[in-house]
Amino acid sequence: MKEATKTKLIDTLGLGFVIWLVDYVASIILFFFIPKDILGWVLFVIFTPLLLYMLYKRFNKRKERIGHYLLVAAVWTIIAVVFDYSFIVKLFNAQDYYKLDVYVYYTSTFLAPLLIGAKYGTGRRR
């Protein structure tokens, strides 16, 4: 397998799934300690800085095209939407799952890799 293909698979499917899984497991654990109305916001506050740092470390000094980061953003968002629906809404019958915190989460899931990649991973500095 070519190195570029391997990198693309890791960046999209690999990291997308691992990040979603870590957030999912954390939400299940914290569900027993934090009211569900604020759980999404608590996870957002905890994991967003960690995600941004991880993205910076992963994408810093890369020379990928912006299309690479657009693909990463799209795949991560698709993973989040499909897996949330399958493993939260359907599995736990959480019909009231989709609230503002979830839409903010999906938006940041899309924007984080795209913006960090565009700023630090295209070989250009702005």
Rosetta constraint file for C-alpha pairs under 8 A:
AtomPair CA 1 CA 5 HARMONIC 6.69 0.50
AtomPair CA 1 CA 6 HARMONIC 6.57 0.50
AtomPair CA 2 CA 6 HARMONIC 6.22 0.50
AtomPair CA 3 CA 7 HARMONIC 6.09 0.50
AtomPair CA 4 CA 8 HARMONIC 6.16 0.50
AtomPair CA 5 CA 9 HARMONIC 6.17 0.50
AtomPair CA 6 CA 10 HARMONIC 6.17 0.50
AtomPair CA 7 CA 11 HARMONIC 5.99 0.50
AtomPair CA 8 CA 12 HARMONIC 6.00 0.50
AtomPair CA 8 CA 68 HARMONIC 7.58 0.50
AtomPair CA 9 CA 13 HARMONIC 5.55 0.50
AtomPair CA 9 CA 14 HARMONIC 6.30 0.50
AtomPair CA 10 CA 14 HARMONIC 4.36 0.50
AtomPair CA 10 CA 15 HARMONIC 5.94 0.50
AtomPair CA 11 CA 15 HARMONIC 5.40 0.50
AtomPair CA 11 CA 16 HARMONIC 7.17 0.50
AtomPair CA 11 CA 72 HARMONIC 6.38 0.50
AtomPair CA 12 CA 16 HARMONIC 5.60 0.50
AtomPair CA 12 CA 71 HARMONIC 7.25 0.50
AtomPair CA 12 CA 72 HARMONIC 4.76 0.50
AtomPair CA 12 CA 73 HARMONIC 7.90 0.50
AtomPair CA 12 CA 75 HARMONIC 5.91 0.50
AtomPair CA 12 CA 76 HARMONIC 6.53 0.50
AtomPair CA 13 CA 17 HARMONIC 5.87 0.50
AtomPair CA 13 CA 75 HARMONIC 7.00 0.50
AtomPair CA 13 CA 76 HARMONIC 7.41 0.50
AtomPair CA 14 CA 18 HARMONIC 6.22 0.50
AtomPair CA 15 CA 19 HARMONIC 5.85 0.50
AtomPair CA 16 CA 20 HARMONIC 6.17 0.50
AtomPair CA 16 CA 72 HARMONIC 7.92 0.50
AtomPair CA 16 CA 75 HARMONIC 7.14 0.50
AtomPair CA 16 CA 76 HARMONIC 4.77 0.50
AtomPair CA 16 CA 79 HARMONIC 6.70 0.50
AtomPair CA 16 CA 80 HARMONIC 7.99 0.50
AtomPair CA 17 CA 21 HARMONIC 5.99 0.50
AtomPair CA 17 CA 76 HARMONIC 7.58 0.50
AtomPair CA 17 CA 79 HARMONIC 6.79 0.50
AtomPair CA 18 CA 22 HARMONIC 6.12 0.50
AtomPair CA 19 CA 23 HARMONIC 6.28 0.50
AtomPair CA 20 CA 24 HARMONIC 6.03 0.50
AtomPair CA 20 CA 79 HARMONIC 7.55 0.50
AtomPair CA 20 CA 80 HARMONIC 6.29 0.50
AtomPair CA 21 CA 25 HARMONIC 6.07 0.50
AtomPair CA 22 CA 26 HARMONIC 6.09 0.50
AtomPair CA 23 CA 27 HARMONIC 6.06 0.50
AtomPair CA 23 CA 43 HARMONIC 7.42 0.50
AtomPair CA 23 CA 47 HARMONIC 7.71 0.50
AtomPair CA 24 CA 28 HARMONIC 6.35 0.50
AtomPair CA 25 CA 29 HARMONIC 6.29 0.50
AtomPair CA 26 CA 30 HARMONIC 5.99 0.50
AtomPair CA 26 CA 43 HARMONIC 7.87 0.50
AtomPair CA 27 CA 31 HARMONIC 5.76 0.50
AtomPair CA 27 CA 39 HARMONIC 7.24 0.50
AtomPair CA 27 CA 40 HARMONIC 7.90 0.50
AtomPair CA 27 CA 43 HARMONIC 7.20 0.50
AtomPair CA 28 CA 32 HARMONIC 7.45 0.50
AtomPair CA 29 CA 33 HARMONIC 7.72 0.50
AtomPair CA 30 CA 34 HARMONIC 5.79 0.50
AtomPair CA 30 CA 39 HARMONIC 7.40 0.50
AtomPair CA 31 CA 35 HARMONIC 6.95 0.50
AtomPair CA 31 CA 36 HARMONIC 6.39 0.50
AtomPair CA 31 CA 39 HARMONIC 6.99 0.50
AtomPair CA 34 CA 38 HARMONIC 7.19 0.50
AtomPair CA 34 CA 39 HARMONIC 5.99 0.50
AtomPair CA 35 CA 39 HARMONIC 6.12 0.50
AtomPair CA 36 CA 40 HARMONIC 7.52 0.50
AtomPair CA 38 CA 42 HARMONIC 6.26 0.50
AtomPair CA 39 CA 43 HARMONIC 6.22 0.50
AtomPair CA 40 CA 44 HARMONIC 6.08 0.50
AtomPair CA 40 CA 101 HARMONIC 5.69 0.50
AtomPair CA 40 CA 102 HARMONIC 6.90 0.50
AtomPair CA 41 CA 45 HARMONIC 6.17 0.50
AtomPair CA 41 CA 101 HARMONIC 6.03 0.50
AtomPair CA 42 CA 46 HARMONIC 6.23 0.50
AtomPair CA 43 CA 47 HARMONIC 5.81 0.50
AtomPair CA 44 CA 48 HARMONIC 5.53 0.50
AtomPair CA 44 CA 105 HARMONIC 6.97 0.50
AtomPair CA 45 CA 49 HARMONIC 7.28 0.50
AtomPair CA 46 CA 50 HARMONIC 7.21 0.50
AtomPair CA 47 CA 51 HARMONIC 5.95 0.50
AtomPair CA 48 CA 52 HARMONIC 6.12 0.50
AtomPair CA 49 CA 53 HARMONIC 6.17 0.50
AtomPair CA 50 CA 54 HARMONIC 6.11 0.50
AtomPair CA 51 CA 55 HARMONIC 6.05 0.50
AtomPair CA 52 CA 56 HARMONIC 6.09 0.50
AtomPair CA 52 CA 112 HARMONIC 6.76 0.50
AtomPair CA 52 CA 116 HARMONIC 7.54 0.50
AtomPair CA 53 CA 57 HARMONIC 6.19 0.50
AtomPair CA 54 CA 58 HARMONIC 6.05 0.50
AtomPair CA 55 CA 59 HARMONIC 5.80 0.50
AtomPair CA 55 CA 60 HARMONIC 7.86 0.50
AtomPair CA 55 CA 112 HARMONIC 7.85 0.50
AtomPair CA 55 CA 113 HARMONIC 6.55 0.50
AtomPair CA 55 CA 116 HARMONIC 6.65 0.50
AtomPair CA 55 CA 117 HARMONIC 7.65 0.50
AtomPair CA 56 CA 60 HARMONIC 5.32 0.50
AtomPair CA 56 CA 116 HARMONIC 6.36 0.50
AtomPair CA 56 CA 117 HARMONIC 7.77 0.50
AtomPair CA 56 CA 120 HARMONIC 7.07 0.50
AtomPair CA 59 CA 116 HARMONIC 7.39 0.50
AtomPair CA 59 CA 117 HARMONIC 5.84 0.50
AtomPair CA 59 CA 120 HARMONIC 6.31 0.50
AtomPair CA 59 CA 121 HARMONIC 4.82 0.50
AtomPair CA 60 CA 117 HARMONIC 7.69 0.50
AtomPair CA 60 CA 120 HARMONIC 4.94 0.50
AtomPair CA 60 CA 121 HARMONIC 5.19 0.50
AtomPair CA 61 CA 120 HARMONIC 6.22 0.50
AtomPair CA 61 CA 121 HARMONIC 5.50 0.50
AtomPair CA 61 CA 122 HARMONIC 7.50 0.50
AtomPair CA 61 CA 123 HARMONIC 6.13 0.50
AtomPair CA 62 CA 120 HARMONIC 7.22 0.50
AtomPair CA 62 CA 121 HARMONIC 4.34 0.50
AtomPair CA 62 CA 122 HARMONIC 5.90 0.50
AtomPair CA 62 CA 123 HARMONIC 5.95 0.50
AtomPair CA 63 CA 121 HARMONIC 5.58 0.50
AtomPair CA 63 CA 122 HARMONIC 4.36 0.50
AtomPair CA 63 CA 123 HARMONIC 4.50 0.50
AtomPair CA 64 CA 68 HARMONIC 6.30 0.50
AtomPair CA 64 CA 69 HARMONIC 7.87 0.50
AtomPair CA 64 CA 121 HARMONIC 6.09 0.50
AtomPair CA 64 CA 122 HARMONIC 4.93 0.50
AtomPair CA 64 CA 123 HARMONIC 7.32 0.50
AtomPair CA 65 CA 69 HARMONIC 7.39 0.50
AtomPair CA 65 CA 122 HARMONIC 5.75 0.50
AtomPair CA 66 CA 70 HARMONIC 6.28 0.50
AtomPair CA 66 CA 114 HARMONIC 7.69 0.50
AtomPair CA 66 CA 117 HARMONIC 7.28 0.50
AtomPair CA 66 CA 118 HARMONIC 5.89 0.50
AtomPair CA 66 CA 122 HARMONIC 6.67 0.50
AtomPair CA 67 CA 71 HARMONIC 6.09 0.50
AtomPair CA 68 CA 72 HARMONIC 6.29 0.50
AtomPair CA 69 CA 73 HARMONIC 6.03 0.50
AtomPair CA 69 CA 113 HARMONIC 6.08 0.50
AtomPair CA 69 CA 114 HARMONIC 4.90 0.50
AtomPair CA 69 CA 117 HARMONIC 5.69 0.50
AtomPair CA 69 CA 118 HARMONIC 7.07 0.50
AtomPair CA 70 CA 74 HARMONIC 6.14 0.50
AtomPair CA 70 CA 113 HARMONIC 7.81 0.50
AtomPair CA 70 CA 114 HARMONIC 5.57 0.50
AtomPair CA 71 CA 75 HARMONIC 6.06 0.50
AtomPair CA 72 CA 76 HARMONIC 6.02 0.50
AtomPair CA 72 CA 113 HARMONIC 6.66 0.50
AtomPair CA 72 CA 114 HARMONIC 7.37 0.50
AtomPair CA 73 CA 77 HARMONIC 6.16 0.50
AtomPair CA 73 CA 109 HARMONIC 6.79 0.50
AtomPair CA 73 CA 110 HARMONIC 4.46 0.50
AtomPair CA 73 CA 111 HARMONIC 6.68 0.50
AtomPair CA 73 CA 112 HARMONIC 7.52 0.50
AtomPair CA 73 CA 113 HARMONIC 5.62 0.50
AtomPair CA 73 CA 114 HARMONIC 5.73 0.50
AtomPair CA 74 CA 78 HARMONIC 6.16 0.50
AtomPair CA 74 CA 110 HARMONIC 6.30 0.50
AtomPair CA 75 CA 79 HARMONIC 6.08 0.50
AtomPair CA 76 CA 80 HARMONIC 6.15 0.50
AtomPair CA 76 CA 109 HARMONIC 6.56 0.50
AtomPair CA 76 CA 110 HARMONIC 6.84 0.50
AtomPair CA 77 CA 81 HARMONIC 6.12 0.50
AtomPair CA 77 CA 106 HARMONIC 6.16 0.50
AtomPair CA 77 CA 109 HARMONIC 5.85 0.50
AtomPair CA 77 CA 110 HARMONIC 5.62 0.50
AtomPair CA 78 CA 82 HARMONIC 5.95 0.50
AtomPair CA 79 CA 83 HARMONIC 5.76 0.50
AtomPair CA 80 CA 84 HARMONIC 5.72 0.50
AtomPair CA 80 CA 106 HARMONIC 7.16 0.50
AtomPair CA 80 CA 109 HARMONIC 7.99 0.50
AtomPair CA 81 CA 85 HARMONIC 6.11 0.50
AtomPair CA 81 CA 106 HARMONIC 7.49 0.50
AtomPair CA 82 CA 86 HARMONIC 6.10 0.50
AtomPair CA 83 CA 87 HARMONIC 5.63 0.50
AtomPair CA 83 CA 88 HARMONIC 7.64 0.50
AtomPair CA 84 CA 88 HARMONIC 5.16 0.50
AtomPair CA 84 CA 89 HARMONIC 6.57 0.50
AtomPair CA 85 CA 89 HARMONIC 4.79 0.50
AtomPair CA 85 CA 90 HARMONIC 6.08 0.50
AtomPair CA 86 CA 90 HARMONIC 5.27 0.50
AtomPair CA 86 CA 91 HARMONIC 6.39 0.50
AtomPair CA 87 CA 91 HARMONIC 5.09 0.50
AtomPair CA 87 CA 92 HARMONIC 7.28 0.50
AtomPair CA 88 CA 92 HARMONIC 5.36 0.50
AtomPair CA 88 CA 93 HARMONIC 7.13 0.50
AtomPair CA 88 CA 94 HARMONIC 6.36 0.50
AtomPair CA 88 CA 97 HARMONIC 7.92 0.50
AtomPair CA 89 CA 93 HARMONIC 5.12 0.50
AtomPair CA 89 CA 94 HARMONIC 4.42 0.50
AtomPair CA 89 CA 95 HARMONIC 5.97 0.50
AtomPair CA 89 CA 97 HARMONIC 6.56 0.50
AtomPair CA 90 CA 94 HARMONIC 6.82 0.50
AtomPair CA 97 CA 102 HARMONIC 7.61 0.50
AtomPair CA 98 CA 102 HARMONIC 5.81 0.50
AtomPair CA 98 CA 103 HARMONIC 7.25 0.50
AtomPair CA 99 CA 103 HARMONIC 6.65 0.50
AtomPair CA 100 CA 104 HARMONIC 6.16 0.50
AtomPair CA 101 CA 105 HARMONIC 6.08 0.50
AtomPair CA 102 CA 106 HARMONIC 6.20 0.50
AtomPair CA 103 CA 107 HARMONIC 6.11 0.50
AtomPair CA 104 CA 108 HARMONIC 6.08 0.50
AtomPair CA 105 CA 109 HARMONIC 5.96 0.50
AtomPair CA 106 CA 110 HARMONIC 6.34 0.50
AtomPair CA 107 CA 111 HARMONIC 6.10 0.50
AtomPair CA 108 CA 112 HARMONIC 5.52 0.50
AtomPair CA 109 CA 113 HARMONIC 7.31 0.50
AtomPair CA 110 CA 114 HARMONIC 6.69 0.50
AtomPair CA 111 CA 115 HARMONIC 5.77 0.50
AtomPair CA 112 CA 116 HARMONIC 5.93 0.50
AtomPair CA 113 CA 117 HARMONIC 5.56 0.50
AtomPair CA 114 CA 118 HARMONIC 5.95 0.50
AtomPair CA 115 CA 119 HARMONIC 6.05 0.50
AtomPair CA 116 CA 120 HARMONIC 5.85 0.50
AtomPair CA 116 CA 121 HARMONIC 7.16 0.50
AtomPair CA 117 CA 121 HARMONIC 4.50 0.50
AtomPair CA 117 CA 122 HARMONIC 6.65 0.50
AtomPair CA 118 CA 122 HARMONIC 5.79 0.50
AtomPair CA 119 CA 124 HARMONIC 7.20 0.50
AtomPair CA 119 CA 125 HARMONIC 6.40 0.50
AtomPair CA 119 CA 126 HARMONIC 6.61 0.50
AtomPair CA 120 CA 124 HARMONIC 7.09 0.50
AtomPair CA 120 CA 125 HARMONIC 6.68 0.50
